[in-house]
Amino acid sequence: MANLTIRNLDDKVVERLKKRAKDNGRSLEAELRLLLSEEAQRPSGHPSRGAELRARAERIAAMTPDVPQTDSVELLREDRDR
């Protein structure tokens, strides 16, 4: 197995990765190993996870084209006001 060293990584990025690892019940090393492995399996030019989620949301919204889509912020505010 190979070892990698990543230099000059922003401290804020490291803190977010540490939090993500903790939230997932993994060590930072295990979290990074998983993230790198998942990303390496994606075909070159494959859309990012965020782009995939947006595309999925658009497909779901297209299933009900005649139904107006309500902004989630509006729904949250309405729920909070109750």
C-alpha positions as CSV (number, residue, x, y, z in Angstrom):
1,M,0.0,0.0,0.0
2,A,1.2,3.5,-0.8
3,N,1.5,6.5,1.5
4,L,0.6,10.1,0.6
5,T,1.6,13.4,2.1
6,I,-0.6,16.4,1.5
7,R,1.2,19.7,2.1
8,N,-0.3,23.2,2.6
9,L,-3.8,22.2,3.3
10,D,-5.9,25.0,4.8
11,D,-6.5,24.5,8.6
12,K,-10.3,25.1,8.1
13,V,-10.4,22.3,5.6
14,V,-8.7,20.0,8.1
15,E,-11.1,20.9,10.8
16,R,-14.1,20.2,8.6
17,L,-12.6,16.9,7.6
18,K,-12.0,16.0,11.3
19,K,-15.6,16.9,12.2
20,R,-16.9,14.9,9.3
21,A,-14.8,11.9,10.4
22,K,-16.0,12.2,14.0
23,D,-19.7,12.5,12.8
24,N,-19.2,9.3,10.8
25,G,-17.5,7.5,13.7
26,R,-14.2,7.2,11.8
27,S,-10.6,8.4,12.4
28,L,-9.5,11.2,10.1
29,E,-7.2,8.8,8.3
30,A,-10.1,6.3,7.7
31,E,-12.4,9.2,6.5
32,L,-9.8,10.4,4.1
33,R,-9.1,6.9,2.8
34,L,-12.8,6.4,2.1
35,L,-13.2,9.8,0.4
36,L,-10.2,9.3,-1.8
37,S,-11.2,5.7,-2.7
38,E,-14.8,6.8,-3.6
39,E,-13.5,9.7,-5.7
40,A,-10.9,7.5,-7.5
41,Q,-13.7,5.1,-8.5
42,R,-15.6,7.9,-10.3
43,P,-15.0,8.1,-14.0
44,S,-13.0,11.0,-15.2
45,G,-15.3,14.0,-15.9
46,H,-18.0,12.5,-13.8
47,P,-20.2,15.3,-12.1
48,S,-19.5,16.1,-8.5
49,R,-21.8,14.8,-5.7
50,G,-23.4,18.2,-5.4
51,A,-24.2,18.3,-9.2
52,E,-25.6,14.8,-8.9
53,L,-27.9,15.8,-6.0
54,R,-29.1,18.9,-7.9
55,A,-29.8,16.8,-11.0
56,R,-31.8,14.3,-8.9
57,A,-33.8,17.1,-7.4
58,E,-34.6,18.5,-10.8
59,R,-35.7,15.0,-12.0
60,I,-38.0,14.7,-9.0
61,A,-39.4,18.2,-9.5
62,A,-40.0,17.3,-13.2
63,M,-42.3,14.4,-12.1
64,T,-44.9,17.0,-11.0
65,P,-44.5,19.8,-13.4
66,D,-48.0,21.3,-12.7
67,V,-47.4,21.5,-8.9
68,P,-45.6,24.7,-7.8
69,Q,-42.5,24.0,-5.8
70,T,-42.3,25.7,-2.5
71,D,-39.0,27.1,-1.3
72,S,-37.7,25.1,1.7
73,V,-36.8,28.2,3.6
74,E,-40.5,29.2,3.4
75,L,-41.6,25.8,4.7
76,L,-39.0,25.9,7.6
77,R,-40.2,29.4,8.6
78,E,-43.8,28.4,8.6
79,D,-43.0,25.3,10.7
80,R,-41.0,27.3,13.1
81,D,-43.8,29.9,13.5
82,R,-46.2,27.2,14.6
